[in-house]
Amino acid sequence: MPKRKAAIAVGGVAALGAAALLLPHANASQTDAKDAAPKTLKSADASNLASLIASQLGDAFGGAYWDASKQQVIVNVVGNNSNVVNTVEKAGAVPRSVNNSLSALKTAAKTLKSDATIPGTAWSIDPKTNQVQVTADSTVTGAKWAKLTSTVDSLGSGVATVKKSAGTFKTLVSGGDAIFAQTDAGGVRCSLGFNVTASDGAPAFLTAGHCGVAAKQWSDSQNGQPIATVDQATFPGAGDFSLVKYDDPATQTASEVNEGNGKTVQITQAADATVGQQVLRMGSTTGLHDGSVTGLDATVNFQSETVPGGVDTVTGLIQTDVCAEAGDSGGSLFTADGSAIGLTSGGSGDCTAGGETFFQPVTAALQATGATLGAGGAAGAGDASAAATDPAATDPAATDPAATDPAATDPAATDPAATDPAATDPAAGDQSGTGSDQSSTGMDAGSGLVTSTP
């Protein structure tokens, strides 16, 4: 049986656990705070720092975002408690005074879900504006629009805003090339997101949940023989992701995303998104596009494609200003420095006029399915060998790792793979031919197809 190598792949994964960053006590002095300069961080580290600070601030926490121009974490603070401000500054972030706590904004989002779940609407929490951003597509008119705006008004001044989108919210499945399936309604096409290892050790990949619901078996060519079968699929509800296992147990996965034109990005970790983060999206229809994260914990009310007049509500998504079109569903959302962020879910607009696109967080999909990026390791936990060679990549406090980890001065002492990554990742030593040339399939580079090798 011929082996298959996946064109989009993820191998060694850097640790995603919380950074060993010690926050100050609430009674730290103002003098200490003045001496603490904001940390300069990679975007992938911003969510870790924000989470650590949030756990210390409680109801005073109003959300956080990454300032891409300064590479700093901005933390929204409710009230004028000097100890809270001091805590933020000592942690290395920049405090910003706001009116709404994160818990209050989440309560507002729950009200929207209970009172205004209307097809063609979406909302997410935007820490930059310190509000819930509500979006309505072109189908929300008349009584539906009136109901939506009255619900927003009922939340109170400065809690939520609503805007119109020119397109319609839809999942982005289409007939065409990339990964294919046949249904009673005809052919459908999606995009492969990231190759993973299932909890039982089987080779698999992640794609959109609505793709996995639409069809059980998937092929790497139009009208071709199936090469993978859906194992788990979530849509609608708490996410939009599928785990699809390759039928050939000899399938090998690499650790890169093919951007097209012979360029690849090595994926080193799965990471949570942060508002303000710069991201890239790869899809089989439109190829590579970039943009930024604009909202988190988004709820999207897609027009149901199976129930006339119905709604398919999906929660927990990432909102961005990256464009996407039909057939891009399931494709990779990632960062230029190699963090896997999300799977394309759906949105409005196109790559000519622009629009909003929503993504399933990769970290949540890995946790729910028990899968691991690439060739192995703990699901969502990463590959210690990557962190051992560059602790700062995953730990903002790594400027002095020995202060919190005695073994940090000698990573090899606790991680045999630190001196030889190939020892724990068979794909690390040889990834040639895993995505740089897809000419044998007749498909565009970066489409997420698998290619046969002797």
Secondary structure by P-SEA (a helix, b strand, c coil): cbbbbbccccccccccccccbbbbcccccaaaaaacccccccccaaaaaaaaaaaacccccccccccccccbbbbbbccccaaaaaaaaaacbbbbbbcccaaaaaaaaaaaaacccccccbbbbbcccccbbbbbcccccaaaaaaaaaaaaaaccccbbbbbbcccccccccccccbbbbccccbbbbbbcbbbbcccccccccccaaaaaaccbbbcccccccccccccccccccbbbbbbbbcccccccccbbbccccbbbbbcbbbbbccccccccccccccbbbbbbccccccccccccccccbbbbbcbbbbccccccccccbbbbbccccccccccccccccccbbbbbbbccaaaaaaaaccccccccccccccaaaaaaccccccccccccccccccccccccccccccccccccccccccccccccccccccccccbbbbbcc
